[in-house]
Amino acid sequence: MVFWRENGIEREPSQTAVAEQIKTELSNPDLYVYAVKVEGRYVGWISCVYIAKVGRWNGHGHIYVDELWVEPSFRGNGFAKALLKKADELKIELNATGIRLYVNVNNPIAKKLYETCGYIEDGQAYFMEK
């Protein structure tokens, strides 16, 4: 799926061994990945991270949606909403305070999706990386 998302081309699953670095990253106990499978093909995923919080949240952290992707030809079938529901279930399972995510200001379709799933705009932020 990652290759498909990055290159726009679906390919058969590889039989080559997964690099140790990838295995290490994916074995992080605070990383949660859920996928959508349709007729034997993985067509979307959501990756979430649990981050512990202190202070006013009384030690209950937040779930952060890192990535949500559904292959364009499979969009509009409720798969993204089903994946976001998995984040809701994870919030309950981990007794987290809430779920947070960032949506690009140039992606109004995604913003609308999140709003229909109960997310609200809560201030403004800059997304910065180094």
Protein Blocks (a to p, Z undefined) as FASTA:
>chain_A
ZZmmmnopacdddfbdcdfklmmmmmpmkbccddddeehiafbdcdddddddehjlnopa
cdddfbdcddfklgonlmmmmmmmmmmmmmmmnopabdcddddfklmklmmmmmmnopac
edjdddddZZ
